[in-house]
Amino acid sequence: MSNKIRIKLQSYDQQLLDKSVNKIIKAVQSTGVVVSGPIPLPTKKSIYTVLRGPTIDKKARDQFEQRNHKRLLDLHSTTPKTIDNLMKTEISSAIKVNIKV
């Protein structure tokens, strides 16, 4: 079994992401694992420009912005109990989780 687990979390909602990171840290620290992070990764910002009307007012446009927030956690000296606690932790479906062992 590997001694290091890397968890990468992504979400459009920053507050929900921070709450989920705190849940994971609390669940994992009870097993005595050393946690590095959460490390905030660069936020990806996408801007979309849309015409307001389909025929007239070519100059009338709306702009929408979408931000993708990311966090990184490194777990060192993990045990099988750590993995069990990670699997039992409930995380919102609005968060994308990547786990690398």
N, C-alpha and C positions, 0 to 999 in steps of 0.2 A: 504494500500500500504506500502511496506517495505521501510525503510529509507536507505538501503545499497544495492548497486549493485557491484558485483565482475566480472571483465572482464579479461579473460585470452587469450592472443594472442600467436600463434605459427607460425613460418615460417622458411624456409631454408635460406632466404635472410635477413640479419641483417639490412641493410639500409632501405629496404622497410618496415620492421617491425617498425623501429623507426619513419619513416614518418607517418605511419598509427596511431601509438600511439599519435603523436603530433596532427594529425587531430581530433582524438577523444577528446583529452584534450581541444582543442580550441572550439569544438562544445559544449562540456558539460559545460565549465566554463562560457559561455555566459548566462547560466541559474542560476548561483550563487551556484553551487554545489562545495563542498570541495572534492578535488581529492588527493588521496594518491597514489603516484607512479609516473612514472612507476618503478616497482621493477623488476630488471632482475633476472630471475630464472636460475638455472644451465643449461648449454648447454649440450645437449645429443649428443655425437659424436659416429658415427658408421663407422667402417673401414671394407672394403671388399677387399679380396685378390682374384685375378682372374688369371688363367693361360693365358699366351700370346698365345701359340700355342696349338692346340688340341692333337698333337701326340708327337712331340719332344720338346726338351728344357724344361724339367721339372723344372729347376731352374729359368727360365725366367717368372717372374710374375709382374703383375701390382697391385698397391694398390690404392683404391679409398676411399675418406672420405666424409661423409655426416654429416653436423651439423644442429641440430634443436634448434633454438633460441626461448626463451620464455620470455614474459613480463606479469606482473600482475598489474591491476589498480583496486583501490577501490574507489567507489563513495559514499559519505556520504550525508545524507539529500536530497535525490532525490525528484523530482516532476514529474508529468506527462509530462510536457514540456521537461524535460531532456530525457525521454524515446523517445519522438518524435524526438528530435535532434539526438539521437543515431541511430534511424532507418533511418534517412535521410542521415547520413554520408556514403559516398561511400568509401569502403575498397576493396583493390585488392583481386582477387580470389585466390592468392597465400598464403593468410593468413587464418589460421584457428582461428575462434573466438568462445569462450565459454562464455556465459553470465549467471550468477547465481543471482537471486533476493533474 
